[in-house]
Amino acid sequence: MTKQRDLRIVFMGTPDFAVATLKNLLDHNYNVVGVITAPDRPAGRGRKLKSSAVKKFALENHLKIMQPTNLKSEDFILELQSLNANLQIIVAFRMLPKVVWDMPEYGTFNLHASLLPNYRGAAPIHWAIINGEVKTGVTTFFIDDKIDTGAIIMKEEKDITKDETVGGLHDKLMDIGSDLVIKTLKLIEADEIKTTIQPENQDLKTAYKLNRENCKINWNKNLNHIYNKIRGLNPFPTAWCYLDNGDGKKLSIKIYGVSKTEELHNSENGTVIITDNKIKVACKNGFINIKELQLPNKRKMDSGSLLNGFEFHENAKML
């Protein structure tokens, strides 16, 4: 019988998505000798320093925490070496220099929330929904010197339902991914890893970083395109557009929950129609029915509550 490797693990991650995996490691009694996460950052109106979700969890569980600002600094490298880890696990962290990912004996592997090689990059869960995919998943792979291109260890698929939002899919993949990391660890412990080199072709889909411009709704697109975009950004970072409420002023509004109605009509794209205390917006092939939205400097509201205190002009239009 093959002797099990004795793993000493350094974990790197920042958001809630990474916490699920770190918790699973502790629940399975893995030896986590250090946690590396992002430095505390100013947040909110008071600009108070805010710790990452991973740091908060690590503090609660009395784990050693490192928060380097420079991953190549000599002090950080020496401190990392002193942990004598033989494996590093990365979940939702930043790109590592070779001196870091090449350090441990058994390598450094990453959990990525897509079925690689598709959707490499910063926002794989969002873009899978925005692009209308019906399937996605999670992948573990050994890190190399490029972004999300290393040899694949394991994958697990997950169907995307037709009304899925990024919030719901995020949580499902978070749980599936944390379990896939444990399955990957069992292979590494037993020295039974078999990897697959990622294929390279020009048709790969990319998970571009989200910004204000690519989160803006274009009401001249067709119904399914707009519907997929809104649910692929709900609840974070949220799709947005301008509202001209008949006075020529542009209000920047956020749109959250929606449904869609396929219907031929003669309304101009972006036209706001209020019927039966409900809000719908015309686009190619139908209407987007808005269930939740947020006006500037207001809280998020369901459409019924909004209509109790806000009046849409008969010529209101989404831009």
GUZADO-160834 format. One record per residue (C-alpha): x, y, z; residue in three letters. Coordinates in steps of 0.25 Angstrom, whole numbers, padded with zeros to 4 digits. Layout:
residues N
east->X north->Y up->Z type->ALA
...
END
This chain:
residues 319
east->0000 north->0000 up->0000 type->MET
east->0005 north->0014 up->-0004 type->THR
east->0009 north->0023 up->0008 type->LYS
east->0001 north->0035 up->0009 type->GLN
east->0008 north->0048 up->0007 type->ARG
east->0008 north->0057 up->0019 type->ASP
east->0003 north->0070 up->0014 type->LEU
east->0007 north->0084 up->0020 type->ARG
east->-0002 north->0094 up->0012 type->ILE
east->-0002 north->0109 up->0010 type->VAL
east->-0015 north->0114 up->0006 type->PHE
east->-0017 north->0127 up->-0002 type->MET
east->-0030 north->0134 up->-0005 type->GLY
east->-0038 north->0147 up->-0002 type->THR
east->-0054 north->0146 up->-0004 type->PRO
east->-0065 north->0138 up->0002 type->ASP
east->-0063 north->0128 up->-0010 type->PHE
east->-0050 north->0124 up->-0004 type->ALA
east->-0055 north->0123 up->0010 type->VAL
east->-0063 north->0111 up->0007 type->ALA
east->-0051 north->0103 up->0002 type->THR
east->-0042 north->0108 up->0014 type->LEU
east->-0053 north->0103 up->0024 type->LYS
east->-0054 north->0090 up->0016 type->ASN
east->-0039 north->0088 up->0018 type->LEU
east->-0040 north->0090 up->0033 type->LEU
east->-0053 north->0081 up->0034 type->ASP
east->-0045 north->0070 up->0027 type->HIS
east->-0033 north->0072 up->0037 type->ASN
east->-0023 north->0077 up->0027 type->TYR
east->-0011 north->0084 up->0033 type->ASN
east->-0012 north->0098 up->0028 type->VAL
east->0001 north->0105 up->0032 type->VAL
east->-0002 north->0118 up->0027 type->GLY
east->-0012 north->0127 up->0020 type->VAL
east->-0009 north->0138 up->0010 type->ILE
east->-0019 north->0148 up->0007 type->THR
east->-0021 north->0163 up->0002 type->ALA
east->-0017 north->0174 up->0011 type->PRO
east->-0028 north->0182 up->0018 type->ASP
east->-0034 north->0192 up->0010 type->ARG
east->-0042 north->0205 up->0013 type->PRO
east->-0057 north->0203 up->0010 type->ALA
east->-0070 north->0211 up->0012 type->GLY
east->-0072 north->0226 up->0015 type->ARG
east->-0063 north->0226 up->0027 type->GLY
east->-0052 north->0219 up->0019 type->ARG
east->-0049 north->0210 up->0031 type->LYS
east->-0040 north->0198 up->0028 type->LEU
east->-0047 north->0185 up->0024 type->LYS
east->-0042 north->0171 up->0025 type->SER
east->-0044 north->0161 up->0014 type->SER
east->-0054 north->0150 up->0017 type->ALA
east->-0043 north->0140 up->0017 type->VAL
east->-0035 north->0148 up->0028 type->LYS
east->-0047 north->0148 up->0037 type->LYS
east->-0049 north->0133 up->0036 type->PHE
east->-0034 north->0131 up->0038 type->ALA
east->-0034 north->0140 up->0050 type->LEU
east->-0046 north->0132 up->0056 type->GLU
east->-0039 north->0119 up->0054 type->ASN
east->-0025 north->0124 up->0060 type->HIS
east->-0018 north->0122 up->0046 type->LEU
east->-0005 north->0129 up->0043 type->LYS
east->-0008 north->0140 up->0034 type->ILE
east->0001 north->0148 up->0024 type->MET
east->-0004 north->0160 up->0016 type->GLN
east->0007 north->0164 up->0006 type->PRO
east->0006 north->0176 up->-0002 type->THR
east->0018 north->0171 up->-0011 type->ASN
east->0018 north->0156 up->-0014 type->LEU
east->0033 north->0157 up->-0019 type->LYS
east->0038 north->0164 up->-0007 type->SER
east->0050 north->0157 up->0000 type->GLU
east->0043 north->0158 up->0014 type->ASP
east->0031 north->0151 up->0009 type->PHE
east->0038 north->0140 up->0001 type->ILE
east->0047 north->0137 up->0014 type->LEU
east->0034 north->0137 up->0023 type->GLU
east->0027 north->0128 up->0013 type->LEU
east->0039 north->0118 up->0012 type->GLN
east->0040 north->0118 up->0027 type->SER
east->0026 north->0111 up->0027 type->LEU
east->0032 north->0099 up->0021 type->ASN
east->0019 north->0096 up->0013 type->ALA
east->0020 north->0085 up->0002 type->ASN
east->0007 north->0089 up->-0005 type->LEU
east->0000 north->0102 up->-0008 type->GLN
east->-0015 north->0104 up->-0011 type->ILE
east->-0021 north->0117 up->-0018 type->ILE
east->-0035 north->0121 up->-0018 type->VAL
east->-0039 north->0135 up->-0024 type->ALA
east->-0026 north->0141 up->-0021 type->PHE
east->-0016 north->0150 up->-0030 type->ARG
east->-0006 north->0145 up->-0040 type->MET
east->0006 north->0139 up->-0034 type->LEU
east->0021 north->0141 up->-0038 type->PRO
east->0028 north->0128 up->-0041 type->LYS
east->0037 north->0129 up->-0028 type->VAL
east->0024 north->0127 up->-0020 type->VAL
east->0016 north->0116 up->-0029 type->TRP
east->0029 north->0108 up->-0031 type->ASP
east->0033 north->0108 up->-0017 type->MET
east->0026 north->0095 up->-0011 type->PRO
east->0030 north->0081 up->-0014 type->GLU
east->0016 north->0076 up->-0018 type->TYR
east->0013 north->0089 up->-0026 type->GLY
east->0003 north->0100 up->-0025 type->THR
east->-0012 north->0097 up->-0030 type->PHE
east->-0023 north->0107 up->-0033 type->ASN
east->-0038 north->0105 up->-0032 type->LEU
east->-0045 north->0112 up->-0044 type->HIS
east->-0060 north->0114 up->-0046 type->ALA
east->-0061 north->0110 up->-0060 type->SER
east->-0059 north->0098 up->-0069 type->LEU
east->-0045 north->0101 up->-0074 type->LEU
east->-0039 north->0105 up->-0084 type->PRO
east->-0052 north->0113 up->-0086 type->ASN
east->-0054 north->0125 up->-0077 type->TYR
east->-0040 north->0128 up->-0073 type->ARG
east->-0040 north->0141 up->-0065 type->GLY
east->-0046 north->0149 up->-0054 type->ALA
east->-0061 north->0147 up->-0055 type->ALA
east->-0064 north->0133 up->-0061 type->PRO
east->-0077 north->0131 up->-0053 type->ILE
east->-0083 north->0144 up->-0059 type->HIS
east->-0079 north->0142 up->-0073 type->TRP
east->-0084 north->0128 up->-0074 type->ALA
east->-0098 north->0134 up->-0071 type->ILE
east->-0096 north->0146 up->-0079 type->ILE
east->-0093 north->0138 up->-0091 type->ASN
east->-0105 north->0129 up->-0089 type->GLY
east->-0097 north->0116 up->-0086 type->GLU
east->-0106 north->0104 up->-0081 type->VAL
east->-0094 north->0098 up->-0074 type->LYS
east->-0082 north->0102 up->-0066 type->THR
east->-0074 north->0096 up->-0054 type->GLY
east->-0061 north->0096 up->-0046 type->VAL
east->-0047 north->0092 up->-0050 type->THR
east->-0034 north->0090 up->-0042 type->THR
east->-0021 north->0092 up->-0049 type->PHE
east->-0006 north->0094 up->-0046 type->PHE
east->-0002 north->0108 up->-0047 type->ILE
east->0008 north->0112 up->-0058 type->ASP
east->0014 north->0126 up->-0062 type->ASP
east->0001 north->0130 up->-0070 type->LYS
east->-0013 north->0132 up->-0065 type->ILE
east->-0022 north->0120 up->-0063 type->ASP
east->-0014 north->0112 up->-0074 type->THR
east->-0007 north->0101 up->-0065 type->GLY
east->-0009 north->0086 up->-0066 type->ALA
east->-0023 north->0081 up->-0062 type->ILE
east->-0025 north->0072 up->-0050 type->ILE
east->-0040 north->0070 up->-0048 type->MET
east->-0053 north->0076 up->-0053 type->LYS
east->-0067 north->0076 up->-0049 type->GLU
east->-0079 north->0081 up->-0057 type->GLU
east->-0092 north->0088 up->-0053 type->LYS
east->-0104 north->0092 up->-0061 type->ASP
east->-0108 north->0106 up->-0062 type->ILE
east->-0123 north->0108 up->-0060 type->THR
east->-0131 north->0117 up->-0070 type->LYS
east->-0134 north->0127 up->-0059 type->ASP
east->-0121 north->0126 up->-0051 type->GLU
east->-0114 north->0138 up->-0046 type->THR
east->-0099 north->0140 up->-0043 type->VAL
east->-0102 north->0140 up->-0028 type->GLY
east->-0109 north->0127 up->-0028 type->GLY
east->-0099 north->0120 up->-0037 type->LEU
east->-0087 north->0126 up->-0029 type->HIS
east->-0092 north->0119 up->-0017 type->ASP
east->-0094 north->0106 up->-0024 type->LYS
east->-0080 north->0106 up->-0030 type->LEU
east->-0074 north->0111 up->-0017 type->MET
east->-0079 north->0098 up->-0010 type->ASP
east->-0076 north->0089 up->-0022 type->ILE
east->-0062 north->0095 up->-0023 type->GLY
east->-0059 north->0093 up->-0009 type->SER
east->-0062 north->0078 up->-0010 type->ASP
east->-0054 north->0077 up->-0023 type->LEU
east->-0042 north->0083 up->-0015 type->VAL
east->-0043 north->0071 up->-0005 type->ILE
east->-0044 north->0061 up->-0016 type->LYS
east->-0031 north->0067 up->-0022 type->THR
east->-0024 north->0067 up->-0009 type->LEU
east->-0027 north->0052 up->-0007 type->LYS
east->-0020 north->0049 up->-0021 type->LEU
east->-0008 north->0058 up->-0017 type->ILE
east->-0007 north->0051 up->-0003 type->GLU
east->-0007 north->0037 up->-0010 type->ALA
east->0002 north->0042 up->-0021 type->ASP
east->-0008 north->0038 up->-0032 type->GLU
east->-0009 north->0051 up->-0040 type->ILE
east->-0011 north->0050 up->-0055 type->LYS
east->-0012 north->0063 up->-0062 type->THR
east->-0017 north->0068 up->-0075 type->THR
east->-0011 north->0079 up->-0083 type->ILE
east->-0021 north->0090 up->-0087 type->GLN
east->-0024 north->0090 up->-0102 type->PRO
east->-0021 north->0104 up->-0109 type->GLU
east->-0030 north->0109 up->-0120 type->ASN
east->-0035 north->0122 up->-0125 type->GLN
east->-0050 north->0119 up->-0121 type->ASP
east->-0048 north->0120 up->-0106 type->LEU
east->-0057 north->0129 up->-0098 type->LYS
east->-0051 north->0139 up->-0088 type->THR
east->-0056 north->0144 up->-0075 type->ALA
east->-0052 north->0158 up->-0076 type->TYR
east->-0051 north->0167 up->-0064 type->LYS
east->-0064 north->0174 up->-0061 type->LEU
east->-0064 north->0189 up->-0062 type->ASN
east->-0075 north->0200 up->-0063 type->ARG
east->-0075 north->0200 up->-0078 type->GLU
east->-0077 north->0185 up->-0080 type->ASN
east->-0088 north->0185 up->-0069 type->CYS
east->-0097 north->0195 up->-0076 type->LYS
east->-0109 north->0190 up->-0083 type->ILE
east->-0111 north->0193 up->-0098 type->ASN
east->-0126 north->0193 up->-0100 type->TRP
east->-0124 north->0191 up->-0115 type->ASN
east->-0119 north->0177 up->-0113 type->LYS
east->-0129 north->0166 up->-0114 type->ASN
east->-0138 north->0161 up->-0102 type->LEU
east->-0129 north->0149 up->-0098 type->ASN
east->-0116 north->0156 up->-0099 type->HIS
east->-0122 north->0167 up->-0089 type->ILE
east->-0128 north->0157 up->-0080 type->TYR
east->-0115 north->0148 up->-0079 type->ASN
east->-0107 north->0161 up->-0076 type->LYS
east->-0116 north->0166 up->-0065 type->ILE
east->-0117 north->0152 up->-0058 type->ARG
east->-0102 north->0150 up->-0060 type->GLY
east->-0099 north->0162 up->-0052 type->LEU
east->-0110 north->0161 up->-0041 type->ASN
east->-0107 north->0164 up->-0030 type->PRO
east->-0092 north->0168 up->-0032 type->PHE
east->-0087 north->0176 up->-0038 type->PRO
east->-0101 north->0179 up->-0045 type->THR
east->-0105 north->0183 up->-0059 type->ALA
east->-0109 north->0198 up->-0060 type->TRP
east->-0114 north->0208 up->-0070 type->CYS
east->-0119 north->0222 up->-0071 type->TYR
east->-0133 north->0226 up->-0069 type->LEU
east->-0138 north->0238 up->-0077 type->ASP
east->-0152 north->0241 up->-0069 type->ASN
east->-0157 north->0251 up->-0080 type->GLY
east->-0149 north->0263 up->-0075 type->ASP
east->-0136 north->0260 up->-0083 type->GLY
east->-0128 north->0257 up->-0070 type->LYS
east->-0120 north->0244 up->-0069 type->LYS
east->-0122 north->0236 up->-0056 type->LEU
east->-0113 north->0225 up->-0054 type->SER
east->-0121 north->0213 up->-0049 type->ILE
east->-0117 north->0199 up->-0045 type->LYS
east->-0126 north->0187 up->-0050 type->ILE
east->-0126 north->0174 up->-0042 type->TYR
east->-0138 north->0164 up->-0043 type->GLY
east->-0144 north->0162 up->-0056 type->VAL
east->-0153 north->0153 up->-0064 type->SER
east->-0155 north->0153 up->-0080 type->LYS
east->-0167 north->0153 up->-0089 type->THR
east->-0165 north->0149 up->-0103 type->GLU
east->-0175 north->0157 up->-0111 type->GLU
east->-0176 north->0165 up->-0125 type->LEU
east->-0178 north->0180 up->-0122 type->HIS
east->-0177 north->0193 up->-0129 type->ASN
east->-0171 north->0201 up->-0117 type->SER
east->-0157 north->0207 up->-0118 type->GLU
east->-0146 north->0200 up->-0111 type->ASN
east->-0144 north->0205 up->-0097 type->GLY
east->-0158 north->0210 up->-0096 type->THR
east->-0163 north->0209 up->-0081 type->VAL
east->-0177 north->0204 up->-0080 type->ILE
east->-0185 north->0203 up->-0067 type->ILE
east->-0197 north->0194 up->-0066 type->THR
east->-0204 north->0188 up->-0054 type->ASP
east->-0193 north->0194 up->-0045 type->ASN
east->-0182 north->0187 up->-0052 type->LYS
east->-0170 north->0192 up->-0060 type->ILE
east->-0166 north->0187 up->-0074 type->LYS
east->-0156 north->0191 up->-0084 type->VAL
east->-0157 north->0189 up->-0099 type->ALA
east->-0146 north->0183 up->-0107 type->CYS
east->-0145 north->0174 up->-0119 type->LYS
east->-0154 north->0162 up->-0119 type->ASN
east->-0161 north->0166 up->-0106 type->GLY
east->-0161 north->0172 up->-0092 type->PHE
east->-0152 north->0172 up->-0080 type->ILE
east->-0160 north->0172 up->-0067 type->ASN
east->-0153 north->0179 up->-0056 type->ILE
east->-0156 north->0173 up->-0042 type->LYS
east->-0145 north->0180 up->-0034 type->GLU
east->-0137 north->0193 up->-0037 type->LEU
east->-0130 north->0204 up->-0030 type->GLN
east->-0130 north->0219 up->-0033 type->LEU
east->-0118 north->0228 up->-0030 type->PRO
east->-0116 north->0230 up->-0015 type->ASN
east->-0128 north->0221 up->-0012 type->LYS
east->-0129 north->0207 up->-0006 type->ARG
east->-0132 north->0195 up->-0015 type->LYS
east->-0147 north->0193 up->-0017 type->MET
east->-0157 north->0184 up->-0023 type->ASP
east->-0164 north->0190 up->-0035 type->SER
east->-0178 north->0191 up->-0027 type->GLY
east->-0171 north->0199 up->-0015 type->SER
east->-0164 north->0208 up->-0025 type->LEU
east->-0177 north->0212 up->-0032 type->LEU
east->-0184 north->0216 up->-0019 type->ASN
east->-0174 north->0228 up->-0018 type->GLY
east->-0168 north->0230 up->-0032 type->PHE
east->-0176 north->0234 up->-0045 type->GLU
east->-0171 north->0230 up->-0059 type->PHE
east->-0174 north->0240 up->-0069 type->HIS
east->-0182 north->0235 up->-0081 type->GLU
east->-0169 north->0237 up->-0090 type->ASN
east->-0159 north->0231 up->-0080 type->ALA
east->-0148 north->0223 up->-0087 type->LYS
east->-0137 north->0214 up->-0083 type->MET
east->-0124 north->0218 up->-0090 type->LEU
END
